[in-house]
Amino acid sequence: MPPSAKPYRRFKARGSGKSAEGIDGLRQLTEGVGRAERASPAPDPDPWAPPPERRWWSLRGIGAWAWTWRVASVLVLGLVAWGVFGFLSVRGAVSEANARVTPAAKAALSPAGPLLSAPQNTLVIGIDARPGETRSRADSIMVMRTDPGAGKVKWLSIPRDFRVDLPGVGTEKINSAYWFAGQKGTINAVRDLTGLPIHHVIVVRFNGVKRMVDDLGGITVNNPTALKNCPYSGGTTVSFPQGQVQLDGERALQFVRVRKCDDDFHRAARQQAFVTGLKAKMASVTGVPFSPWNGAAAIRAIGTDMGVSDLVKLGWLQWRLQSSSDDRIVLAGMPRTVGGVSYVVGEPDLDEQQLAEFVRR
């Protein structure tokens, strides 16, 4: 075969000759093929191919189990956050409350056993300073007895005008013990009068009652006796119907302080009703989500020797133990004037019976 002879023919676009039209024709042909490929239907997915990787936070296409553990994780994290922030709130309030109790008062307290198993007496003192005075008197004196074995919470109120002998002072009303010797003096006066050991103390300044109740969103009390147009401080009058009464902070303060229409015995009964209503509000089911913050609001209004652990235990006992009207006692006495001073003079035999009932299991 001659060297010039070729076994093939050179491809040439039809009608192209030697011009650039041949290249253009080839380009058009190539583009036509691409369009045809794009227009063709997509192949079926490979059933054996592994599924695409899903991000951990994606909720697309997840099953019931995946939903369950994700929701459970959110709830657990929320519960942990609730506990941590609630504890921090309560701990800060307790630290402030502990600083309000004097070292002398703490030293005057009797040794306490386990709060969740042993009966304990907590002295609750409500104090209020008169205008222009720098020292306070005990305007309200109550002993709260928690008895887990008997399943009871009991209250013993001591009228503020109860006649007692104060060491180094002489015959005085028991509310003056706070004036002369502060928290320690009141602890000793109550112990000497009743013979009860005092294991813990809670001091409530009446000015703090208003804020505490408002922070809780108000409370409901069961008023034992009606009051109508009763004189109150500032030249005003207050009225409270018998039965269920809704109280905001200002009305709560009036409820526990008013006394000119009856006597200290009725006033003590109202104060016990207030404490019962306060306990019910803090222990209510609707208040459970806010219980740490409700507890912190109440603690900020008091001074106490109890730490976080004991206050949590006390709250648990208040929720679990029962308290009926028979468990709320006002120490008996007769109003008398001695040396031109009005007192409540105790009745020894009846008082002894009441105290025996108070500690009976």
C-alpha positions in Angstrom: 0.0 0.0 0.0 1.4 3.3 -1.0 2.5 5.6 1.9 -0.1 8.2 0.9 -2.9 5.7 1.1 -4.9 5.7 4.4 -7.2 2.9 5.7 -9.7 5.4 7.0 -11.4 8.6 6.0 -11.0 11.8 8.0 -14.3 12.7 9.7 -15.8 15.9 8.4 -19.0 17.5 9.5 -21.5 17.4 6.7 -21.4 20.6 4.7 -18.6 22.0 6.8 -15.8 22.0 4.3 -12.7 23.5 5.9 -14.4 26.3 7.7 -15.2 26.8 11.4 -18.8 25.7 10.6 -17.6 22.1 11.2 -16.6 22.9 14.8 -19.9 24.7 15.4 -21.8 21.7 14.1 -19.9 19.4 16.4 -20.7 21.7 19.3 -24.4 21.7 18.6 -24.4 18.0 18.3 -22.7 17.6 21.7 -25.2 20.0 23.3 -28.1 18.1 21.9 -26.8 15.0 23.5 -26.5 16.8 26.9 -30.1 18.0 26.7 -31.3 14.6 25.9 -29.5 13.1 28.9 -31.0 15.8 31.2 -34.4 15.1 29.9 -34.2 11.4 30.6 -35.9 10.2 33.9 -33.7 9.8 37.0 -32.7 6.3 37.9 -34.4 4.5 40.7 -32.6 4.8 44.1 -30.5 1.9 45.1 -32.4 0.0 47.8 -29.1 -1.4 49.1 -27.4 1.9 49.5 -26.8 3.1 53.2 -29.2 5.9 54.4 -27.8 9.4 54.4 -26.3 10.5 57.7 -28.7 12.5 60.0 -27.6 15.3 62.2 -28.2 14.5 66.0 -30.4 17.5 66.4 -32.6 16.8 63.4 -36.2 15.7 64.0 -37.0 14.7 60.4 -38.1 11.1 60.0 -37.3 10.0 63.6 -39.4 7.3 65.3 -41.3 7.0 68.5 -38.2 5.9 70.5 -36.1 8.8 69.3 -38.9 11.2 70.2 -39.1 9.6 73.7 -35.5 10.0 74.6 -35.3 13.5 73.2 -38.3 14.6 75.3 -37.0 12.8 78.3 -33.6 14.5 78.0 -35.2 17.9 77.8 -37.3 17.2 80.9 -34.3 15.9 82.9 -32.3 19.0 82.0 -35.2 21.3 82.9 -35.6 19.5 86.3 -31.8 19.8 87.0 -31.9 23.5 86.2 -35.0 24.0 88.3 -33.3 22.3 91.3 -30.0 24.2 90.9 -31.5 27.7 90.5 -34.1 27.0 93.2 -31.5 25.8 95.7 -29.3 28.9 95.0 -32.3 31.1 95.6 -33.2 29.4 98.9 -29.6 29.3 100.1 -29.1 33.0 99.6 -32.3 33.8 101.5 -31.3 31.4 104.3 -27.9 33.0 104.7 -29.6 36.4 105.2 -32.1 34.9 107.7 -29.4 33.2 109.7 -27.6 36.5 110.1 -30.7 38.1 111.7 -30.6 35.7 114.7 -28.2 36.8 117.5 -25.4 34.4 118.8 -27.0 34.8 122.3 -30.4 33.6 121.0 -28.7 30.6 119.3 -27.0 29.7 122.6 -30.3 29.9 124.5 -31.9 27.2 122.3 -32.1 23.6 123.5 -30.3 20.8 121.6 -32.5 19.5 118.8 -32.8 15.9 117.6 -33.6 14.7 114.0 -36.3 17.0 112.7 -38.0 14.2 110.7 -38.4 11.8 113.6 -38.2 13.7 116.9 -40.8 16.2 118.3 -39.5 19.7 118.2 -40.7 23.1 119.4 -40.1 26.2 117.3 -40.7 29.6 118.8 -42.3 32.1 116.3 -41.9 35.7 117.4 -43.6 38.5 115.5 -42.0 41.9 116.3 -43.1 45.5 115.6 -41.5 48.7 116.7 -43.7 51.6 117.7 -43.3 55.0 115.9 -40.2 56.8 117.2 -38.8 53.7 119.0 -35.6 52.0 118.1 -36.4 48.8 120.0 -39.2 46.3 119.3 -41.7 44.4 121.4 -42.9 40.9 120.7 -46.4 41.5 119.2 -47.0 37.9 118.5 -45.7 34.8 120.4 -46.4 31.3 119.2 -44.8 27.9 119.7 -45.1 25.5 116.8 -44.7 21.8 117.7 -43.9 19.3 114.9 -44.4 15.7 115.9 -43.8 13.3 113.0 -44.6 10.2 115.2 -48.1 11.6 116.0 -48.5 13.0 112.5 -49.4 16.4 114.0 -48.4 20.1 113.8 -49.7 21.9 116.9 -49.7 25.7 117.7 -49.6 27.3 121.1 -50.2 31.0 121.2 -49.3 33.1 124.3 -51.2 36.4 124.6 -48.8 39.4 124.4 -50.1 40.8 127.7 -49.5 37.6 129.7 -48.2 38.5 133.1 -44.7 37.0 133.8 -41.7 37.7 136.0 -38.6 38.6 134.0 -35.2 38.0 135.6 -33.6 41.3 136.6 -36.7 43.3 135.6 -39.6 42.1 137.7 -43.3 41.7 136.7 -44.0 42.6 133.1 -46.0 41.6 130.1 -44.3 38.8 128.2 -44.0 40.9 125.1 -41.6 43.2 127.0 -39.1 40.4 127.2 -38.0 41.3 123.7 -37.7 45.0 124.6 -35.4 44.2 127.6 -33.4 41.2 126.3 -34.2 40.7 122.6 -34.5 37.3 121.1 -32.7 35.5 123.9 -35.0 37.2 126.5 -38.1 36.0 124.7 -36.8 32.4 124.3 -36.1 32.3 128.1 -39.4 33.9 129.0 -41.4 31.4 127.0 -39.4 28.4 128.3 -39.8 29.6 132.0 -43.5 30.2 131.5 -44.4 26.9 129.8 -41.6 24.5 130.7 -41.2 23.7 127.0 -37.7 23.3 125.5 -37.3 25.7 122.6 -35.3 24.0 119.8 -35.5 26.6 117.0 -36.6 30.2 116.7 -38.2 32.2 113.8 -38.4 35.9 114.1 -40.9 37.7 111.8 -40.8 41.5 111.4 -44.4 42.6 110.6 -43.2 45.0 108.0 -41.9 41.9 106.1 -45.4 40.2 106.2 -46.7 42.5 103.5 -44.0 41.9 101.1 -44.0 38.1 101.8 -47.7 37.7 101.0 -47.5 39.9 97.9 -44.6 37.8 96.7 -46.7 34.7 97.1 -49.6 36.3 95.1 -51.9 36.6 98.2 -53.3 33.9 100.5 -56.7 32.6 101.7 -57.4 32.4 105.4 -60.4 31.0 107.3 -61.3 33.9 109.7 -62.7 32.5 113.0 -64.6 35.7 114.0 -66.0 38.6 112.0 -64.6 42.1 112.5 -66.5 45.2 111.3 -65.2 48.8 111.3 -62.5 48.0 113.8 -60.1 50.9 114.6 -56.7 50.5 113.2 -53.5 52.5 113.2 -53.5 55.8 111.2 -57.1 56.6 112.1 -58.5 54.0 109.7 -60.9 51.1 110.3 -60.8 47.5 108.9 -63.4 44.8 108.4 -63.1 41.1 107.9 -66.1 38.7 107.4 -66.1 35.4 109.1 -65.0 32.4 106.9 -62.9 32.4 103.8 -61.1 35.7 103.2 -58.7 36.6 100.4 -55.7 38.7 101.6 -53.1 40.7 99.8 -50.0 41.9 101.6 -51.6 45.1 103.1 -54.8 43.2 104.2 -52.7 40.4 105.7 -50.8 42.8 107.8 -54.0 44.3 109.1 -55.4 40.9 109.7 -52.6 39.8 112.1 -52.2 43.1 113.9 -55.8 44.5 114.5 -56.8 44.0 118.1 -59.0 46.9 119.4 -62.4 45.3 118.7 -61.8 42.1 120.7 -58.8 40.7 122.8 -55.5 39.0 122.5 -57.2 35.5 122.4 -59.1 36.4 119.2 -56.1 38.0 117.8 -54.0 34.9 118.5 -56.6 32.8 116.7 -56.4 35.1 113.7 -52.6 34.8 113.6 -52.9 31.0 113.7 -55.4 31.2 110.9 -52.9 33.3 108.9 -50.1 30.8 109.5 -52.4 28.0 108.3 -53.4 29.9 105.2 -49.7 30.7 104.5 -48.8 27.0 104.8 -51.6 26.0 102.5 -50.6 28.4 99.8 -47.0 27.3 99.9 -47.9 23.6 99.9 -50.6 23.8 97.2 -50.2 21.7 94.0 -50.3 24.8 91.8 -47.5 26.3 93.9 -45.1 23.3 93.6 -43.3 24.6 90.4 -42.6 27.8 92.2 -42.0 26.3 95.7 -38.3 27.2 95.9 -38.9 30.8 95.0 -42.0 31.0 97.3 -39.9 29.5 100.1 -37.2 32.1 99.4 -39.8 34.9 99.5 -41.0 33.7 102.9 -37.5 33.2 104.3 -36.5 36.8 103.3 -39.1 38.1 105.8 -37.7 36.2 108.8 -34.7 35.5 110.9 -34.0 31.9 111.9 -31.3 29.6 113.3 -32.3 26.8 110.9 -30.2 26.1 107.8 -31.3 25.1 104.4 -31.6 21.4 105.2 -33.8 21.9 108.3 -36.0 24.4 106.5 -36.5 22.0 103.7 -37.4 19.3 106.2 -39.7 21.7 108.0 -41.5 22.5 104.8 -41.9 18.8 104.1 -43.4 18.3 107.6 -45.8 21.2 107.1 -47.0 19.5 103.9 -47.2 16.0 105.3 -48.5 16.5 108.9 -52.0 17.3 109.9 -53.4 20.2 111.9 -57.0 20.5 113.1 -58.7 23.2 115.1 -58.1 21.2 118.3 -54.4 21.5 117.6 -54.4 25.3 117.9 -54.3 26.4 121.5 -54.3 29.8 123.1 -52.8 29.8 126.6 -55.7 30.5 129.0 -55.8 33.6 131.3 -58.1 36.3 132.7 -57.8 40.0 131.8 -57.0 41.9 135.0 -55.6 45.3 136.0 -52.8 45.1 138.5 -51.2 48.3 139.8 -53.0 50.2 137.0 -51.6 48.0 134.3 -53.7 45.7 132.2 -52.5 42.1 132.1 -53.6 38.6 131.1 -53.2 36.7 134.3 -52.7 32.9 133.8 -54.9 30.2 135.3 -52.4 27.7 136.5 -54.6 24.6 136.5 -56.1 25.2 133.1 -52.8 26.2 131.7 -51.2 23.0 132.9 -54.0 21.0 131.2 -53.4 22.9 127.9 -49.7 22.3 128.0 -50.1 18.6 128.7 -52.5 18.4 125.7 -50.0 20.3 123.6 -47.2 17.8 124.1 -49.4 14.7 124.1 -48.8 12.4 121.1 
